[in-house]
């Protein structure tokens, strides 16, 4: 990057155990064994307060993960292609994922990824410990967000939701895409036990996090801890859209 051209400043806001806003400026490259020819940043993690790990990953030409991702008997993984084209494998099952394509691997299923473009492919990557439910097992799921039906959120036409994974009780989490038309907002400020990791795909907004309003925009990452107050208004001239995870379908442990 070379010498700075202005005073050092950042839009990042980090409140461990509460929330975080991490813009692309200031992110550093993390070396993760097994991932080759890539630029990779760890976003949400247990060190921030999350029970999962989120990554933003750019595969360069020839980029791949040779050692596999996940595959342990208690780890579930997920990938979504933000831009580009990759070959993804769930053990021996193969998928070609283009922009909007995604793959979920349940515990004991290893995910392999390989860039198919001459240029870069950009991916959002996730892993978490699975909470098993007796007699129920999740399964491999793949699709493309562009093919999913949008559902009006709570009867509001300017706020819409897509479910990426089945709502079956075997799954202890889901990924969603939430879209707000300009001037759209949540119907109320939410307070709930679920946590979120969110990556903004487009637009601009102001986000209430723990009753503090933060400005956010495309390519920002947001972590929201359990019980963090949260809601957003979309501003600007294009929809505010983000991909986010949500834990679900399980009781709380004592």
C-alpha positions, 0 to 999 in steps of 0.5 A: 500500500505504501505511505499513507496519504492522509491521517490514519482513521477507520470506520471499524467499530469493535465491541467484543461480546456485543457487536462489530462493524469491520469495513474492507479498509484495514483488513489484513491477510490471514494465512490459513493452512491448506488454502493456496493462492488466495487472500483471506481474512478472518472476520467473526470468530470466538475471539470476538464473541461468536460461536462461529468463524466467518471468512472473506476469501479471494481465490487468485488464479489457481487458488484452492484448498488442498487440505479440505475445510471442515470434515470433523464429526462436529463441524458444519461448513458453508460457502457462498460465491460472491463473484466468480466461479469455483468447483466445490466438492462435498467429499466426492460429490461435485458442484460448479458454483457461479456468482450466488452459488452456495454449498452447505456441508454437514458434520463429517463431510469435507468441503473442497474448493478450487477457482475455475477462473483465470482471474479472481473468485470472491467467496464468503466462508463459514464454520461452526460446531453443530448442535446435534438433535437425537434422530435428526441429521442435516444433509448436503445442500447446494443452490444459487441465491438468484434462483430462490424465492423472495418472501415479504418480511412481516407483510412489508413489501420493501423488506424481503427474505430468502432462506438458503437452507431448509427450515427442517429441524435437523439444521441448527442454523440457516443462512438468509439474504435480507433485502431492503429497498431504499427507505426500508427498515426493520419493523422494530428494534430486535432483541433476541438470543440468536447471534448473526454474522452479516456481510453486506452485498450492496447498498448503504444503511444505518444500523442500530447496534446496542442502541448506537447507530452505525453507518454501513455499506457494501462489503462491510461485515457486521457481527451481532452478539446474542441480545444485541439490539439491532435494526437498520434503515436502508439509505442511498439509491440502491437496495441494502442487501446482506447475507447473514447466518442465524442459529435456530431450532435448538433450546439453550443449554444450562 
